[in-house]
């Protein structure tokens, strides 16, 4: 996570079992803007990964 002033950015990876039994892998980023101690804005980015992209 990275924080500067009222903005926090988190970077993560995801591995989730889908209904058909396959595994979905993705890289994700989320940006939060905080005002008066509350999240007032959120942006999320998801990039699907292939088997060779995932570490």
N, C-alpha and C positions, 0 to 999 in steps of 0.2 A: 504494500500500500504506500501511496505517496500523498502527502497533505501539504497544501499551501493556502494560507488564509482560510477561506470558507469552502474550499474545494478539496474533495478526497477522491483519489483514483485507486481502484483495486484491480489487479490483474490475476487471473486464475485459469485453471484448466478444468474440464468437466468430462466425466465418463458416466454415461447413463444407459441402463438396460431398456431397450425399447420393447413394445408389445410383441413384435415379431421375433424376439430373442436376440437380435443383433445389438451390438454396443455402439452407441453414438459417442464420438469424442469431439471436443471442441475447445478452442481457446476463447476466453471471454475477458472483457474489460467493462468495468462499471465506473461511472463518474457520478458523484453526489455533490450537490451544492447545498450547503447548510446555512440557514438564516434563523437567528434567534434560537439556536439549539435544536432546530427541526430540519429535516430534509425537505427542501422546497423544490428540488429538481433532481431527476435521476435519468441517466442515459446508459443504455446497456448495448454492448456489441458482442456478437457471437460469430465466430468463424469456425465452421466445421473442419475437422482434421481427418486426413486419411491415415491409414496405419503407419506409413513412413514418416508422417509429420509429427506424430505423437511420441513424446519421450517418457 
